[in-house]
Amino acid sequence: MTQDIIARRADWIEEIRKLSGNFAEDVDQLEKKLANEIAQSDPQVLIDHLRLCGNMPECYSHDSSEEKLYSKYTDCLLAEAFKQIGLRSIVLKERADVADVEVFAPSYSFVADAKSFRLSRTAKNQKDFKIEAMDSWKYGKQYAMVVCPIYQLPNKSSQIYQQATVRNVCIFTYSHLAMLVGFSLQSKKEEAINLLQEIFKTVSAINPSKDASNYWLAINRKMLDYSPIVGEFWLKEKQATIESLNLAKQEALTFLAQERERIMRMTHEEAVQEILKLYKIENRIKTISSISDNQILATK
């Protein structure tokens, strides 16, 4: 990981914090800026984004506007990755009962969703991966895909793998997607498009099981057997995955160390105000105070 990659990551984290207050406008602006950066840069920039984007920044508050906009950033990255492979893709702006990305190939189509998690998050529920939801959001399309950070996926046994194989939803990682993008740059676009369809077919052919090894061995073998070129990117991506994780850990630990120092330097009054803010006392008081008789039991 070069200093340019680290600086670009920091710039995007800060860019997402510059909210206008209008979420739809923020998403449009972010989508355009990301597309322009990728179009005007070496394709490697897109791969660098994919390697790091699965790490939700610790500096964003839970359920904040920044967190929601970051999720759209990862959706936009998926769309750009699929375009690079040679597919048509769009990011959907709707917020409910649809997948975030729709993708179209000449002979197949699918929906996709990008996942990102904080490194400090200890417990991930199977519902966090939305396998069942993605199946219901196909709306006639053959396939669905959930793209996750590789170090946040269960590596032994999990219900998500059984759900994926039963419902024909491909669990993929940003690392695998980065390899697919790299493969598309070194071969014909048609080959990358065909390989992606072969991956989808492989998922549907796996015997349903909670076993993570069975699932990933089938995916990995399909990719490696498809072309020797994939093997070249495989070795690079294995090393990049280790470096990306180390960078993500350093980023998170640095922020938390700064937060600890900030808290330790607070005055008593500042600490009290911080606690009140943390528990949203004033907002909860306003909500409770605004509730009044709604006249449902009125007889006139």
C-alpha positions in Angstrom: 0.0 0.0 0.0 1.6 3.2 -1.2 1.3 6.6 0.4 -0.9 7.7 -2.6 -3.4 4.9 -1.8 -3.5 5.9 1.9 -3.9 9.6 1.0 -6.7 8.8 -1.4 -8.5 6.8 1.2 -8.3 9.6 3.7 -9.5 12.1 1.1 -12.6 10.0 0.4 -13.4 9.5 4.1 -13.3 13.3 4.5 -15.2 13.9 1.3 -18.1 11.8 2.5 -18.2 13.9 5.7 -18.9 17.0 3.7 -22.7 16.6 3.7 -25.0 19.2 2.2 -28.0 18.1 4.1 -29.7 16.7 1.0 -29.0 13.0 0.8 -30.1 12.5 -2.8 -27.9 15.4 -3.9 -25.0 14.1 -1.9 -25.3 10.6 -3.5 -25.5 12.1 -7.0 -22.4 14.3 -6.4 -20.5 11.3 -4.9 -21.4 9.0 -7.8 -20.2 11.6 -10.4 -17.0 12.4 -8.6 -16.1 8.7 -8.2 -16.9 7.9 -11.8 -14.8 10.9 -13.0 -11.8 9.9 -10.8 -11.9 6.3 -12.1 -12.3 7.4 -15.7 -9.4 9.9 -15.6 -7.1 7.5 -13.7 -5.3 4.3 -14.2 -7.7 1.3 -13.7 -5.6 0.3 -10.8 -7.2 3.1 -8.8 -10.5 1.2 -9.0 -8.8 -1.9 -7.7 -7.3 0.1 -4.8 -10.8 1.4 -3.9 -12.2 -2.1 -3.9 -9.4 -3.4 -1.6 -10.2 -0.9 1.1 -13.9 0.0 0.8 -15.2 -2.9 3.0 -13.9 -1.1 6.1 -16.5 1.3 7.4 -14.6 4.2 9.0 -14.7 4.2 12.8 -15.0 8.0 12.7 -18.5 7.8 11.3 -21.2 7.6 14.0 -23.6 4.7 14.0 -26.7 5.3 11.8 -25.3 8.7 10.8 -25.7 10.4 7.4 -22.0 9.8 6.8 -22.5 6.0 7.4 -25.4 5.9 4.9 -23.5 7.9 2.3 -20.5 5.6 2.7 -22.7 2.7 2.0 -23.7 4.4 -1.3 -20.0 4.9 -2.0 -19.5 1.2 -1.9 -22.6 0.6 -4.1 -21.1 3.1 -6.6 -17.8 1.2 -6.6 -19.6 -2.0 -7.4 -21.3 -0.4 -10.3 -18.0 1.0 -11.6 -16.3 -2.4 -11.2 -19.0 -4.2 -13.2 -18.7 -1.5 -15.9 -14.9 -2.1 -16.0 -15.6 -5.8 -16.5 -17.7 -4.9 -19.6 -21.2 -5.0 -18.1 -23.9 -2.3 -17.8 -24.8 -1.3 -14.3 -26.8 1.3 -12.4 -27.0 2.3 -8.7 -30.7 2.4 -7.6 -31.7 5.4 -5.5 -34.8 3.7 -3.9 -34.4 2.8 -0.2 -36.7 -0.2 0.3 -37.5 -3.6 -1.2 -34.9 -3.4 -3.9 -31.2 -4.2 -4.3 -28.8 -1.4 -4.5 -27.2 -2.2 -7.9 -28.6 -3.7 -11.1 -26.3 -5.3 -13.6 -26.9 -6.4 -17.2 -24.8 -8.7 -19.4 -25.7 -9.7 -23.0 -27.0 -13.1 -21.9 -27.8 -12.7 -18.2 -28.5 -10.1 -15.5 -28.3 -9.8 -11.7 -28.7 -7.6 -8.7 -25.9 -6.8 -6.3 -25.4 -5.3 -2.9 -22.2 -4.0 -1.2 -21.5 -4.6 2.5 -19.1 -2.8 4.8 -18.4 -3.3 8.5 -16.4 -1.6 11.2 -13.5 -3.7 12.4 -14.7 -3.0 16.0 -18.0 -4.8 15.3 -17.8 -8.1 17.2 -21.1 -9.8 16.4 -22.5 -10.1 12.9 -25.9 -11.6 12.4 -26.7 -13.7 9.3 -29.3 -11.0 8.5 -26.5 -8.5 8.1 -25.6 -10.2 4.8 -29.2 -10.0 3.5 -29.1 -13.3 1.6 -32.8 -14.0 1.8 -33.6 -10.4 1.0 -31.4 -10.4 -2.1 -33.2 -13.5 -3.4 -36.6 -11.7 -3.0 -35.1 -8.7 -4.8 -34.2 -10.5 -8.0 -37.5 -9.5 -9.6 -37.1 -11.9 -12.5 -33.3 -11.7 -12.8 -31.3 -15.0 -12.8 -28.8 -14.1 -10.1 -27.9 -12.0 -7.1 -24.6 -11.2 -5.5 -23.5 -9.8 -2.1 -20.0 -8.4 -2.0 -18.3 -8.4 1.4 -14.9 -7.6 3.0 -13.0 -10.9 3.0 -11.9 -10.6 6.6 -15.4 -10.2 7.9 -16.9 -13.4 6.4 -17.2 -16.6 8.5 -14.4 -19.0 7.5 -15.7 -22.2 9.2 -19.5 -22.7 9.4 -22.4 -20.3 8.8 -26.0 -20.3 7.9 -25.3 -17.7 5.2 -23.6 -20.3 3.0 -26.5 -22.7 3.1 -28.9 -19.8 2.4 -26.7 -18.7 -0.5 -26.6 -22.1 -2.2 -30.3 -22.8 -1.7 -31.4 -19.4 -2.9 -28.8 -19.0 -5.7 -27.2 -15.9 -4.2 -23.5 -15.5 -4.8 -21.5 -14.4 -1.7 -18.4 -12.7 -3.2 -15.6 -10.6 -1.7 -14.0 -7.4 -2.8 -10.8 -9.3 -3.2 -12.4 -11.7 -5.7 -14.0 -8.8 -7.5 -10.7 -7.0 -7.7 -9.2 -10.1 -9.3 -12.1 -10.2 -11.8 -11.5 -6.5 -12.7 -7.8 -7.2 -13.1 -8.6 -10.2 -15.3 -10.8 -8.1 -17.5 -7.9 -5.7 -18.1 -5.6 -8.5 -19.3 -8.0 -10.4 -21.4 -11.1 -9.9 -23.6 -14.1 -8.3 -21.8 -16.1 -11.3 -23.0 -13.9 -13.6 -21.0 -14.5 -11.7 -17.8 -18.2 -11.6 -18.4 -18.3 -15.4 -19.1 -16.2 -16.1 -16.0 -18.6 -14.2 -13.8 -21.5 -16.2 -15.2 -19.6 -19.4 -14.5 -19.2 -18.3 -10.9 -22.9 -17.8 -10.6 -23.5 -21.2 -12.1 -21.0 -22.7 -9.6 -22.9 -21.3 -6.6 -26.2 -22.9 -7.9 -24.4 -26.2 -8.3 -22.9 -26.4 -4.8 -24.5 -28.9 -2.4 -26.3 -26.8 0.2 -24.2 -26.7 3.4 -23.1 -24.4 6.2 -19.5 -25.3 5.5 -17.5 -22.3 4.4 -14.6 -24.4 3.0 -16.8 -26.2 0.5 -18.3 -22.9 -0.7 -15.0 -21.0 -1.2 -13.1 -24.0 -2.6 -15.7 -24.2 -5.3 -15.5 -20.5 -6.1 -11.8 -20.3 -6.0 -11.2 -23.4 -8.1 -13.6 -22.2 -10.8 -11.7 -18.9 -11.0 -8.3 -20.4 -11.0 -9.2 -23.2 -13.5 -10.7 -20.7 -15.9 -7.5 -19.0 -17.1 -3.8 -18.9 -16.1 -4.1 -15.1 -16.1 -6.4 -15.3 -13.0 -3.6 -17.2 -11.1 -1.3 -14.2 -11.6 -3.8 -11.8 -10.0 -4.5 -14.4 -7.3 -1.0 -14.2 -5.9 -1.0 -10.4 -6.0 -4.4 -10.2 -4.3 -3.4 -12.5 -1.5 -0.6 -10.1 -0.5 -2.8 -7.1 -1.1 -5.5 -8.5 1.2 -2.9 -8.7 4.1 -1.7 -5.2 3.4 -5.3 -3.9 3.2 -6.2 -5.4 6.5 -3.1 -4.0 8.2 -4.0 -0.5 6.8 -7.6 -0.9 8.0 -6.5 -1.8 11.5 -4.0 1.1 11.6 -6.7 3.5 10.5 -9.2 2.3 13.1 -6.7 2.1 16.0 -5.4 5.6 15.2 -8.8 7.1 15.4 -9.7 5.3 18.6 -6.4 6.4 20.2 -7.2 10.0 19.2 -10.7 9.7 20.7 -9.3 8.3 24.0 -6.9 11.3 24.2 -9.7 13.7 23.4 -11.8 12.3 26.2 -9.0 12.3 28.7 -8.4 16.0 28.1 -12.0 17.0 28.7 -13.1 19.1 31.5 -15.8 17.9 33.9 -18.4 20.0 32.1 -17.3 18.9 28.6 -17.5 15.2 29.8 -21.0 15.7 31.1 -22.2 17.3 27.8 -20.6 14.5 25.8 -22.5 11.9 27.8 -25.7 13.8 27.3 -25.0 13.9 23.6 -24.2 10.2 23.6 -27.5 9.2 25.1 -29.4 11.8 23.0 -31.2 13.0 26.2 -32.4 16.2 24.7 -33.7 14.6 21.5 -35.6 12.0 23.5 -37.1 14.7 25.8 -38.4 16.6 22.7 -39.9 13.4 21.2 -41.7 12.5 24.4 -42.9 16.1 24.9 -44.3 16.2 21.4 -46.7 13.3 22.0 -50.3 14.3 22.7 -53.7 12.8 22.7 -54.5 11.8 19.1 -58.3 11.7 19.6 -58.7 8.1 18.4 -61.1 7.5 21.3 -63.1 10.6 20.5 -66.9 10.0 20.1 -67.6 13.3 18.4 
